[in-house]
Amino acid sequence: MLAFTDTRGAVEVVFTDRHGGAGAAGGAGPGDALDLSEPPLGAPDLESRLALLEENIDVLGHAVARGGPPEGDNPFARAPGTPLPAVVRVRQVHGAAVHVADRPWLDRQRAAGAQAEVPEADGLVTDVPGTALLLRVADCVPVLLADPGHRVVGAAHAGRLGLVGGVVPATVRRMRDLGAEQIVAWVGPHICGRCYEVPEEMRREVAAAVPEAEAETSWGTPAVDVGAGVAAQLGAAQVEVVDASRCTREHEELWSYRRDGDAAGRLGGLVWVRP
């Protein structure tokens, strides 16, 4: 369930694998798959897939609250009084928009309940303790960010288009607007440059915007290394980088669209400040 965890002060960071949930929306994997994929709007089975997503988010939220998977059979078991994060997500669209989950917006979301809208964005930031930011990937680069001292956190979903569009630097800027100064970034599991084959023209387009992303596959064809490009953008923004990555295509315990196609679920990256 939890492929990687880290703690800095009151900030906690988690990246998930594909196990330990309530099932996969696409039917891939075992019945206990942890699939955090957002179903497409208009899907004929939208309600059931949204219900499964909410159950998997609940399972993850309880695991984060207690610091790991349950010891028994109850995925929601936690010690009395353990604070449970309020998990916020966005509908990711491979853009560079950043959503600010401030207290007034969170209050409106709580009031709306099940009718609350999920905003379209690929970056999220908040300075509200107890609020967990969730993003989902199946080969793209998940970036979790925090300034533990100022209790500001952020999350960015960076695929090829998000890298070129600058979603990670945009998320860093919005965090600094909220008072963040010393920011740490955790770069999670994603497809590596040795496995992300693209046409030569596409490689040139990406490299023109982010030269560090130019790569070659292990079999000698053009490739893009989105992770290297993201690391370069973080370095230019003077952000400390923690490498928590593994190649999603090479490790079967992780979801990968390049490996699994439409049957692929989504991994999660989650960051929050404990209240």
N, C-alpha and C positions, 0 to 999 in steps of 0.2 A: 504493500500500500504506500508506504512512505519511502521513496527511493533515496531521499536526501533531506536532512534537517539541519538547521543551524540556529543559534541564538546569539543575539547581541543585546545585552541589557534586557529590556522588556520586549524587544522585537524578536519574533519567531518567523522562520522561513521554512517552507516545505515544498518539495517537488515529489509528485506521485509516480508510481508505476501503473501497470494495468490490472493489478490484483486487489482483492479485498473489498469489493463493492457489492452493489445490488444487481449488477448485470450490465451488458453492453447493448446500446440502442440499436446497433446494426446486427446484432446476433452473433458477433465474433467473440471468440474466447469463451472461457468457462462461465457458468452461471453466477460466479462471484466476481465478475470483472468490474473494475472501477473505470467507468467510461464517463467522462465529463463533457461529451460533445453536445453542442447546442443544435437541436433539430432545426431544419430549414423551415421558414415560415410557409404555411400552406401545405405542409406534409400531411398526408391522409391520416397518419397515426400520431399527429402532433401532440394531442393531450396525453397519451400514454407515454410518449417519449419524454415530454416535459416532466411528467410525474416521476419517471425513472431518473432523470437528471437531478431533480430536487432530492430524491432519496439518496443518490450518490453524494451530492453536496452535503447532506446531513451527516452521512457516514464519515466523510472527510472532516467536517467541522468538529465532530465529536472526537475523532482521532487526534486532531490538532490540539483540542482543548486538554485532552488527558496526556498528551505527549507521545502518543504512539498507538498502534493497534490494540484492540481489547485482548485481555488474557483469556476470557471465556468466549461463549458463542454470541453474546449480545453486542452488536457493533455500536450501540449507543450508550454503553456502560461508561460511567465516569463517576468520580468521587463527588459526593454532595458538596455544593458550593463552588465547584469548578466553573469559572466563567466560560461561556460558549460564545465563539465569535459570531458576529452578524456578517454573513458572507455576501459580498457584492460582486457581481459579474457584469460584463458588457457583451454585446453582440459584436464579435470581432469581424472586421470587414477588410483587413489588409490595407489600412490607411494609416494616417498619422495623427488623428484626432485624439485628444486626451480628455477624459472625463474627471471632474473633481467631485468626489463624494464627500461634500461638506455636510455639516449638521442639518441645515434646513432641507437639503435634498434627501438625506437619510430619513428625516422625520416624515417627509411626504411619502417616501417609499413604504415606511412602516404603516402609515395611515391607509395606503392603497392596498396593502396586503397582497393577495394573490393576483390582483389586477394591476400591480405595479409594472410599469414598462421597463424593459431592458434597453438602455441606451446603446447606440452604435458608436464604438470607439475601439482603439487598440492600445490605449494607455489609460491607466487609472491612478489617481493619487488621493490620499486622505490624511488628515491630521486628527482624526477622531479615534481615540483608543477604543479597542473592542471591535473595530471594523476590519474584517479580513478581505483583502483584495484577491480575487481569483481570476486567473487567465488559463486558457487551454491551448494545447499545441499537439501536433502529430508529426512534426518535422521542423516547424519554425522554431525560432529561438525565444524561449521564455526568459524574461529578465525581471527579477525582483529587486527592489531598491529600498533603502532605508537610511535615515539619519536618526540613529537611536537616541542621541542626545536631545534633539528637538522633537522626537516622536512623530516624525513625518515618514510615510511609506508610499511606495509606488510600485506599479507593475506595468510591463510593456510586452506586447506580442509582436515580434519582429520577424516577418518572413522576408522574402526577397524584395517585395514592394515596400514593406514597412521600413526596411533598411535604407532603401534609396530615398524614401519619403522623410526619413528622420524621426520616426516615432520615439526612439530611445532618447535622443537629445531633447525632444519636445517634452517628454515625461520628466526628465531631469529639471528642465526649466520651470515646469509647473510646481514641482516639489520645492524649488528654491523660492518661488512666489509665496509658498506657505511657510517659509522660514528655514528650510533645510540648508545646511552648510556642508558638513562632512558626510558625504553620501557614500554608502557601500552598495555595490551591485552584485547579485548572485546570478550567474549565467547558467541556466539549467540544460537538461537534455535536449538535443536537437540533431538534425542530420549533419554530418561532418562534410567538409569540403571534398574529401576523398570519395564520397558517395553521392554528392548532389550534382549530377550531370545536367548540363543545360546546353542549348545551341550556342555556337561561338558568338553570334550577334548579341545574344542576351548577356553572355559573360562580359562582352565589351561595354554594353550599356551600364551594367552594374559597376564595373571597374572604373568607368568614367566618373561615377558619383562617389564611390568608395573604393579606392585602389586596393586596399588591404583585403578585399573580398575576392579578388581574382584567384582562381585555383585550378587544379587539374585532378581528375579522378585517379584512383589507384590503377585504373586500366588505360590511362593516358588520354582521356578526352576532356573537353572544356568543362569546367565546373565553377560553382560559386560557393564560397565559404562565408555564409551569413554570420556565423559565430565570430570569425576573425574580424569581419566588418563592424559588428556590434562592439567588440572589445576595443577596436580603434576609436569608435565614436565615444565610448565611455572614457577612454584615456584622454581624449581631447577635451572632454568636459570635466577633467580632474576628479573622476570618480574611481574609488578603489574597486577592483574587480576580484571576485571570488569565483573560481572556475568549478562549477558543480556539474559540468556537462559529461554526457556520454552520447555516443551516436545512436539515435533512435532506430536507424535502419539496421545497424549491426547487432543490437541487443534485443532479443525477442521478448524480454519482460517489459519492454516499452512499446507504446503504440507508434506506428510509422505509416504514414500514407503512402510513401514511396514503396514500402514493402508490401503493405496489406491492401492498398487501393481503397475502394469505397467501404470495405469492411472495417477500416481502422476507426477506433475510438479516439479519445483525446486524453492526454495527460494533463495534470493540473500543476500550476505553480501558485502558491498562496503565501501572503505575507500579512502580518498584523502586529499591532502593539497591544500586549495584554493590558486590560484596564487596571 
